[in-house]
């Protein structure tokens, strides 16, 4: 699917967590802050979609990485890959917080 400037200029981003039933951490699976107060290793998965909900980018991050620290690398990579200068991003208010 090709991206047009109109579709690519508006994107939506969110992060979810995948937990693993494993005792030990590794390079990707790390124990991190959990809203559910879980203590198992986990990873963060960031998803960037177009206005129709079509997936544009999928990124994995260490489980101990703050959600707010994932959005900038994803957006920069997307912009560089597709030559997009201006981008409007819709995301959870907490995701756009200046405090990381």
N, C-alpha and C positions, 0 to 999 in steps of 0.2 A: 504494500500500500504506500503510495507516495504522499508526502506531506505538502500541503499548500501553505502559503504564508498565513492565510486566515486561520486555518486549523492549528498550525504550529504556534501561533502567537498566543494562544490561550491553552494552558495545560493545568491539570489538577494533580496534586501529589499527596500521598499519605504513606504511613509506615505501619507495619504490623510486626508482631513478634511470633516466632516459631520456637516452641520449647522442645527439648529433647530429654528423654529418660536415660540420661547418662550421668555417671558419677563425676567424671573428670572433664575439665575444660580442654579445648585445643585452640588452634590459631583463630578459628572463627567462632566456635561455640564458647561463649563467656557468660558468667553470671553477671547480671546487670540489674538496674532498677526495674522493678516489676510492679505494675498497678495492682496485680493480683497477689502480690507478695510471694511470688514463687522464687525458689532458690536453685532451680535446675539450670544447666547451661542453655543458652538460647542464642538465636541470631535475629537480626533486624532485617526486614525485607521492605524496601522502598519501591513504590509503584508510581510511575508517571503515566497519565492517560490523557487522551484528547477530549474535547467536549462531548463526544459521543460515547466515551467510556472505553475506547479502543486503546489497549496497552501500547505505550511508546517505549518505555524503558523499565527494566526491572533490575534492581541492585541489591546486593547482600552486604550487610555490615556486621561487625562483631557485636555480640550481644550486650557488651558493656558500653557501647557507643550511644551517646545521647541522641534521641530522635531529632532534635533541633540541629545537630551537627551533620545530618545526612542530606539535607535539602540543597545546600549550596553546591556540593560536588556533583550531585545528580543534574542540577540545572545547568551548570557550567559545561559538563560533558555533553549534554543534549544540545546546547547552543553551539558548541564547537563542532560537533558531528554533523549538524544540519545547517550551519552558517546562519543562524538566527541571531539578530542583534537585540531586538526588543521582545520581551516575553512577559505575559500576564500570567501570574500563578495564583491558583486557588488552593488553599491549604487550611488545615486546622489552625485556629488562632494561636495555640501553643507552639505549633511548628514554626510560626513566623516570629516568635519571640526574639528579642535582641539578646536576652540572657541565655547563654548556652551552658 
